[in-house]
Amino acid sequence: AAAPPPPPPPGAGDGDVPYYRVTCCYKQGVRPYRPYLPSPSVYAGDDAFRNFMLTKLINAERAAMHAPEFVGLQTRTRNLLLRDLVQAASV
């Protein structure tokens, strides 16, 4: 059985600012990326959290694009597109 999630920080939910608990998982072959999540990863829903999440998501996309599986798919797609361009230009 999984361990229960950590409790929110003291005072969380006592005001107008919502709090969010963030977790992250990686597909095999995708390297961990920054910014790393502290433990516990509970954040106030403010501008700092928004910037943190945008940075985390952009870095997640970049890490996935460099994963071996995705690199292979990109290479295959580029080769097919190049072949189509060569065939179209030689007609």
C-alpha positions in Angstrom: 0.0 0.0 0.0 1.2 3.5 -0.8 2.1 5.9 2.0 -0.4 8.6 2.7 0.3 12.0 1.2 2.1 14.5 3.5 -0.1 17.0 5.2 -0.4 20.5 3.8 1.6 23.3 5.4 0.2 25.0 8.5 -2.5 27.4 7.5 -3.1 25.9 4.1 -6.6 26.6 3.0 -7.2 29.1 5.7 -7.5 32.1 3.3 -8.3 33.1 -0.2 -5.1 31.5 -1.7 -5.6 27.9 -2.7 -2.8 25.4 -2.2 -1.7 22.7 -4.6 0.2 19.4 -4.0 2.4 18.6 -7.0 3.7 15.2 -8.0 5.7 14.1 -11.1 6.3 10.9 -12.9 8.6 10.0 -15.7 8.3 7.5 -18.6 11.2 5.1 -18.8 14.0 6.8 -20.8 13.1 10.4 -19.8 15.7 11.9 -17.5 14.6 13.9 -14.4 14.5 17.6 -15.1 14.6 20.9 -13.1 13.2 22.5 -11.1 13.1 19.5 -8.8 10.2 19.0 -6.4 10.9 19.5 -2.7 9.3 17.2 -0.2 6.5 17.9 0.5 5.7 19.7 -2.7 2.8 21.9 -1.6 2.6 25.3 -3.1 0.4 28.4 -2.7 -1.5 29.2 -5.9 0.3 32.5 -6.6 2.5 33.9 -9.4 5.6 32.2 -8.1 3.7 28.8 -8.4 2.6 29.7 -11.9 6.1 30.5 -12.9 7.4 27.3 -11.3 4.8 25.2 -13.1 5.5 26.8 -16.5 9.2 26.2 -16.1 8.6 22.6 -14.9 6.3 21.9 -17.9 8.6 23.4 -20.5 11.5 21.4 -19.2 9.4 18.3 -19.1 8.6 18.7 -22.8 12.3 19.3 -23.6 13.3 16.2 -21.6 10.8 14.0 -23.4 12.0 15.3 -26.8 15.5 14.0 -25.9 14.3 10.6 -24.7 15.7 7.8 -26.9 12.2 6.6 -28.0 11.1 10.1 -29.1 14.4 10.8 -30.8 13.9 7.7 -32.9 10.4 8.8 -33.9 11.7 12.3 -34.8 14.5 10.9 -37.0 12.1 8.6 -38.8 9.6 11.4 -39.5 12.4 13.8 -40.7 13.7 11.1 -43.1 10.2 10.5 -44.5 9.6 14.2 -45.0 13.0 14.6 -46.7 12.3 11.7 -49.0 8.9 13.2 -49.9 10.6 16.6 -50.7 13.2 14.9 -52.9 10.5 13.0 -54.8 8.4 16.1 -55.2 11.4 18.1 -56.5 12.5 15.4 -59.0 9.0 15.2 -60.7 
